[in-house]
Amino acid sequence: MPTAGAILRRRIFGHAGLLIGGTTLAIICVLALLAPLIAQHDPYFQDLARRLVPPVWHADGSWSHPLGTDALGRDYFARLLYGARISLLIGFGATAVAALIGTTMGVLAGYYGGRVDFVVTFLVNVRLALPAMLVALVVVALVGGSLTVVIWTLGLLIWDRFAVVMRAATQQIRGLDYLAAARAAGCSAQRILLTEVMPNVMGPLIVVATLEIAQAILFEAALSFLGLGVQPPTPSWGLMIAEGKTHMFFRPWIIAIPGAALFILVLAVNLLGDGVRDVNAPEGRS
C-alpha cells in the first residue's frame, strides 16, 4: 500500500500546471538572483549613440544587446533581469505583509468567534468596499512612489482574502478533538493557536499566498505604468512598458518584451497556486 509521501509525490509530479508554474517561477528567481553575473551591461548606463537598438532577431540587431536598448540607450536585457528582482521583491514583500495581517485577524476571528469575529468581519467588509487600485493610487500619490511605500501600500490592501480564508479554515477545526484535548491539558490559547491551529491551516494559507503574489505583481506594474510606483531609473517591467509606449507603433518590441515577461511571471505564479490547491484538495477535482 503506498505511503502518504508516495501519494503526495505522485500528485505533485502528475500535475502539469504545478510543474510548469513551479519550474518557470524557479527559473525567473534564479535569473533575478544571478542578474549581476548574467547581464553584460549596467542597467542604468545610458548610451544615446545606441538608443533604440532592435533585438538580435531583427536585421539591425546585435548580440552585444540581445534584447536591444531603450530610448536612452540602456541595455534591455539587463533592465529586464533587474526588473524581475523588483517584481519578485514587491510580490513576495507585499504578500508577506498581507499574510501577517490577514492570517492574524482570520485565525483570531475563527478561533474566538463572538465579538472578535464581528469586528474582523466588519473590517473585511470595509476593506472590500474600498477599490484597492484607487486607494493605492491616492496613497502613493500623497506619500510618494518608492519601493518601500509600494510594498507597504499593497500589503495593507490585499490582506482581506487571507482573513476570509483563514477564518473559515480555523472555524472548521475549532471543534475537533485534538484542540479539545489541548484545552483539557491546560494549554494556553496562544500555545494552541501557534502549535495546533497554525500547522493545520498552512495548506490554505500557501494557496492564498501564491495567488496574492500574482495580484501584487500586477498592482505594482499598473502603478509603475501610471508613474506612481517604482520611480525611474529603477528598472521595473511596468515602468519599461510606460517608457516604451511612445514607440509602440514603430518599435513594438520595446513594450512586447517586458509585457511578455510580466505575462509569463504572473501565469507561472497562478499555475503554481492552482497546482498547490489541487494537490492539497484533490477530491472532487478532475
Secondary structure, DSSP 8 states (H G I E B T S, - for coil): ---HHHHHHHHHHT-HHHHHHHHHHHHHHHHHHTHHHH-SS-TT---GGGTT---TTSTT-BTTBTT-B-TT--BHHHHHHHHHHHHHHHHHHHHHHHHHHHHHHHHHHHHH-HHHHHHHHHHHHHHHHS-HHHHHHHHHHHH---HHHHHHHHHTTS-HHHHHHHHHHHHHHTTSHHHHHHHHTT--HHHHIIIIIHHHSHHHHHHHHHHHHHHHHHHHHHHHHTTSSS-TTS--HHHHHHHHGGGTTT-THHHHHHHHHHHHHHHHHHHHHHHHHHHHS-TT--
